[in-house]
């Protein structure tokens, strides 16, 4: 049987995951709401 407390003590996050989080956090991502607002603004003008 697994000892979850012991497993959590030994857990180390993957370096790749940390890099991905950092990269995504720095990006200015456009989502669907942004796109819809842009289309509506264009249509009004």
C-alpha positions, 0 to 999 in steps of 0.5 A: 500500500502507498504511503501518501505522506511519504510520497508527497515528501519525495515529490519534485515537480518536473522541470519541463512543467515549470518552464511551460508555466513560466512561458505561458504566464509571460504570453499575452494570450487572446481568448474567445472573449477578446476575439468577440469584443474585437469583432463587435467593436469593428462592426460598431465602427 
